[in-house]
Amino acid sequence: MERYSRHIALNEVGQKGQDKLSNAKVLVVGAGGLGCPALQYLAAAGIGTLGIIDGDVVEESNLQRQVLYGTSSLGTDKAFAAKDRLEDLNPTISIHAFNEKLSNSNAIRLFKAYDIIVDGTDNFETRYLINDAALITNRPVVYGAIYKFEGQLSVFNYKNGPSYRCLFAEPPKNGDIPNCSEIGVLGVLPAIIGSMQANEVLKIILGFEGVLSGKLYCYNAKTSAVHIMSIQKNEHLITQIKSKALQEGEAIHCDMAIEEISVKDALQKEEAVFIDVRNSGEKPVLKLDNYQQISLSEISNNLHKVNPHSDIIVLCQSGIRSKKAVRLLEQNRFKNCYSLTGGAPALSAALKNKKNDERI
């Protein structure tokens, strides 16, 4: 009673409303700039079950805006560091930490265990994954995004309302839009937007009117200007996503393009590592420096063998398996990963030509 006395004193909340908060289950995807303030206020408000999924570790550059962490948290897994801090803030609630990336393989299972999803991510691939998984599991998504001095807020898939794809039907190409590590962000901005995300969660649970469904709230931290845009629902697009998921057994295939590289460009990378994900015995046989053969079925168990600091060129016979391997590597925080165009046959032919030229 004492902890939540200020809530209970509100006629619009009261003990009944606080009980609703205590019975709610909320999953926050990303414990970064947006996720930190959202998690803090949701935990303080008494959300009964909080889930935190994040596969990153705390870095010094995070501390400028992710004030849930301190210097003592540097180098620790964000999900576990957040859980420790939040349990100190409110030991009466249940907090579950998932030290992993949200992926095609875990999104449906996780979403089914929670009532509301909070999108605290900073990349388009995961945003579309969240959207599609939420549509399949019929979960509302509280969305937030930041860019330099500007922030956006909305609620998608709420009471059959518009989804993220109704606003942005297709993801941009890799590299088209820079992230905050490249262009910067005002430190207080994610605190503002993340706190507003927590507010939308409370409004949904308590049954308040005015939930930002079908609206995009835009805020400028430099000018304090606010604009609200309407979002029209694309019923046909939403039906397509759900139908595709049912046909494929609730599998989600985010359509972010895998970055490919030609054989010529790959061979010009001096410190590149070539990962052959074909099965042992497949031809052509390759002889190449910095070459490793790890079949696609074994790559998850052999990530420790892959140098995360090098350019990683993944190849197979036709390109299908190599793209799957690149996606898996990216989900495990590997960067500069490429699928080799033309696969092993093209690389083998280029190596033979190079050898013949050297003989001449």
N, C-alpha and C positions, 0 to 999 in steps of 0.2 A: 504493500500500500504506500509506504513512504517513498520508495524508488519512483513510482509512477504517479505520485500524488498530483503533479501538475497536469498530467493527462486526464486523470480521473475527475479533476475539478472542472474540466470543460464539459458543458452540457452535451456537446456534439460527440464526445468520446465516452466519458464515464467508464464505469467498470465493465460494462458490456463491450464497449469498443476496445478497451485494453485487453480483454479476453480474446477478441478477434485477432489482435496483434500477436498475442502469445501463442495462438494456434496456427499462425501463418508460417509458411515455408518459402523462403526467398533465396534464389541462387544468384550470386553476383559473379559475372564472367569478367575477369580482369581485376587485379588488386593494384591498379596503378593510379594515375591522376584522378580519374573519375571514380574508380572503385573504392579508393581509400575513404573519401568523405561520405560516400553512400553507405559503406559498411559501418562507419563510426556512428552515424545517426540512426541507422536501422538497428544496430546492436543496442544503442542507448534507449531507443524507443521500446525495446522489449519484443522484437520479432522472435518468435519462439525457436525457429530453426533457421540458421543462416548457413548457406553453402558458399565457399570461396574456391574458384578454380583459376589457377594461374601457374604457368610453368617457368616463370622468370625468377631471377634472384635480385635482391636489393642492390642497386648501384649508387654511387655517390651523386650522380647527376639526378637521381630520383628525388633526393631530399629537398630540392628547391620547391616542390609542389606536393609530394606524397608524404604529408606530415604525420601519417600513421606510424611511420618508421623513424628510427633514430640512427645515430652513428653506430651504435652497437648492433644494428641489424644488417650492416653491410656484409654482402657475401652470402646471406642466408636466403632460403627459399621464401618468396613473397607470401605464398599461401600460408605457410606455417608461421612466419613472422606476424602476419596479420591476425591469425588465430590467437596467438599468444597475447597480443596487445588487446584484442577485443574481449578475451576472456577475463582480463584484468578490469576492463571497463564494465563488463556485465557478466558475472559468473553464473547468473541464473538461467541463461539461455543455452541452447545447444548449437555448437559451431563445428562444421565439418570442412576440413581443408583438403583440396585436391591439387597436389603438386604435379600438374600436367596441363598440356594444352587442350583446349576444346577441339575435338576432331570429329570426323565423320563416324568414327567407331564408338564414341562415348556420348555424343550430344543427346540422342534420343533417350538413352537410359538415364542420364542425369536430369534432363528436363522433366521426365515423368515423375521424379521424386520431389519436385518443387511446384509451388503454385504460381509464382511470378519470377520472371527472368530480368535481371538488370544487365544491360549491355554497357560494360565499362572498358571496351576494347579500343584499340587504336589502329586497326587495319581492316581493310574492306573484306578480305577473305572471310574473317571470322564473323563479321557483321552479317554477311549473307548466309553463313552457316547457321548463326543464331536465328535469323529470320525464318529460314526454311524448317529448322527443327521445331521452332515455336508453332509454326503453322501445322505441322504434322501432329504435335502433341497438344495443340489448342491451348497454348500458354501465352499470356500477355507479355510483351517486352517493353521495358522502360529504357528508352534509347537516349544516349547523350553523346555529343561529339564536340571537339574543340579544335580551333585553328587560329594560332597566333593570339589575337585579342577577341575572337568571336566564338560563341558557343551555341549549340543547338540542342533542343530537347523535344521529345515526343513520346507517345505511347502507341505501340503497334499491336495489332491482333487482339485488341480489347473489345469484347462483346461483338465479335464478328466485324470489327472495324478494319481500316486500311493496314497494310503491312509495309515493311521497309521497301520492298520491291515496288510498291505502288508509288513511292517517292522517287526511288532510283532503281529502275527495272533491271539494269545490267551493271556489273562492277566495272570500274575503270581498269585500264591496263596497268600492269606493274610499273611503278615509277612515275606515272602520270601526275600523282598528287603526293607531295612530300609529307613526311610525318614530322612531329614536333621536335625530334632530335636533329632534323635537318634545317628547320626554319624557326624553331623556338616557340615558346608559349609563355604567356604571363602567368606567374606562379599561382595567383589567386583564382584564375579563371576556372580550372577544373574543380576547385573547392565550391565555387558558386553553382556550377552545372551539376556536379555530383550530389550536392545537398538538395538541389531541386529534384533530382532523380529519386532520392529517398522520400521526398515529399509526395511525389506521384505514387510511389509504392504505398505510402500510408493512406492516400486518398482512395486507392483501389480497394485496399483491405477494409477500410472503414465505410466504404460505400458512398463517399462524398461525390457530389456533382462537380463538373468542371475538369474531369480527367482529360489530359491533352491527347485524346484520341482523335485522329483526323485533322490534327493541327501540328504545325512545326513552329516551335517557339525559338526565336533567334535573338541572341543577346550580344551586345558589343560592350566589352569592358572598358574601352577607351572613352566612349561617348555616353555610356549607360542607355543607349537607344535599344528599344525592344520592338521587334516586328513579329507578327503571328501570321503564318501562311496556312491556307487550307490544303489538305491532302485528299484527293479523290481516290476512292477504292477501285482497284482494277480486279474485278471479280473473275474475269477470264484467266488472268495470270495466276491468281491464288489457286483456282481450281486446277490449273495445269501442274503446279508444284505438288499439290496433295495427290493428284492422280499418279504422277510419276513416282512419288514415294511409295504408294501402295503397290504399284506394279513391280517395284524393285525391292519389296520387302522392307520398307522404311529406311532404305539406304539413302544417304544424302550425298549428292555429287555437286559440290560448289564449282561453278564454272569460271573461276579465276584461271587465267592462262598460265601454263607452266612455261618457264623461260627455256628456250631452246638455243643451241649453239651449233654452228657448222663445224665440220671436221677441220677445215682450214683455220678457223679462229681458235678452235680448241687446241690444236697443235702449237699455236703461237703463244699460248699461256705457259710461261716457263715453269711455274711451280704448281701446276694443276695436278690433281689426283684423278685418275680414271678408275671408276667403279663399274665393273661388269656384273650386271645382275642376272645374266643368263645362268642356266643350270650347267653343272660340270659336264663337259663332253660336247657341248654345242659348238658347231663350226660357223665361221672360221676361227682358228686359234690365233690369239694375238700375243705379240711380243713387244712390250712397250715399257719404258721407264715409268715409275710411279703408278703401276697398274695393280689393281686388286680385283679378285673375283669373289663376290659375295652374292649368292643367289637372292632373288627378291624375297623368298620365303624365310631367309635367314638374316636379312639385314637388320630387323628389329633387335635381334639378340647380339648383333656385332657392331653396334654404333660406336663402341669404344675403339674400334679399329680404324675409324674414319677421322682424318685430321680436320678439325673444325676451322682451322685457320687458313686452309688452302681453298682455291677454286676447286669445286667438285664436279667433274664431268661424269654423268651417269649414262651408261649405254646398255642396250640389249640387242635383239635381232631386228625389231621393227619400230620400236619407240613406245610401245604400250606399257611394257614393264618398267622402262626407265622413267617414264612420267610418274607412275605410281611410286617409285622409289624416291624421286625428287620430292613429291608431296610428303612422304613419310619423313624424310630428312628435315624438311622445312618445319614440320610439326614438332620436331625435336630440337629446334633452335639452331639448325645448321643454316649458314648463309652462303650466298654465291654458289648455288646449286643449278646445274644445267642438264637438260636432256639432250643427248647428242643426236642431231639430225642424221638420218641414214643408218644409225646404229653401227653394230660391229662390221657388217659388210663394207660400208663406206669407209670406215676407219682402216680396215685391213687393206683395201685398195689404195688408200692414200699412203700407207706405210710402205707398200710394195713399190709405188711410183717414186717415193722419196729415196728408197734404197737403190733403185735403178739409176736415178739421177746422180746419186753419190758415186756409183761405180763408173759412170761416164766421166 
